[in-house]
Amino acid sequence: MGLQLMKLHKLGLSYVLLIYFSVRNSFSINSDGAALLSLKATIVGSDGIFLLWDQEDPDPCNWAGVICDPHSKRVTHLSLANHKLIGYIPREIGNINKLQLLALHGNSLYGTIPPELGNCTALQILSLQGNYLSGAIPSELGSLSELENLDVSSNTLSGSIPPSLAKLHKLKSFNVSMNFLTGSIPSDGVLLKFGGNS
């Protein structure tokens, strides 16, 4: 009798744990939301834009500054320009691979531009101007084949402009001015049309 009671107890405990983990997982945020929460965690100051970013939400589609595809619930636009953000851009931002617009300009972001942004191959607009970003422009940005507007002006970027950016055939606007870049704009591919005006 005692052995049967123990088996029944184990079975009941297993059932309770199964329900717990099923319910817990059904309320966890999607992968894009997790990447945005990584961004929120790296920000040490803002104007309060993140107050309603809740990790208990199933997706980030109702968060301030976020627009999602209505069917897939994947983030397509992240616009946090001019929100007094102080912090850095985490590499997890590269996990939001359906992102079409990333606007973080006019803040006080520091650190480097994460090379993982090269994973966001749907990106059309990348606006990082007016921050304190440093280091080199990642060559991985050359993978952003849909990119039309690239603005990293008014930062403290250094090094040369990566030749890989010449592969951005859809690029219409390119601004790298007001940095500490060396050398000239590579005279290849799409970059030929920008010359010394960027």
Buried (B, 14 or more C-beta within 10 A) or exposed (E): EEEEEEEEEEEEEEEEEEEEEEEEEEEEBBBBBBBBBBBBEBBEEBEEBBEEBEEEBEBBBEBBBBBBEEEEBBBBBBBBBBBEBBBBBBBBBBBBBBBBBBBBBBBBBBBBBBBBBBBBEBBBBBBBBBBBBBEBBBBBBBBBEBBBBBBBBBBEBEEEBBBBBBBBEEBEEBBBEBBEBEEEBBEEBBBEEBEEEB
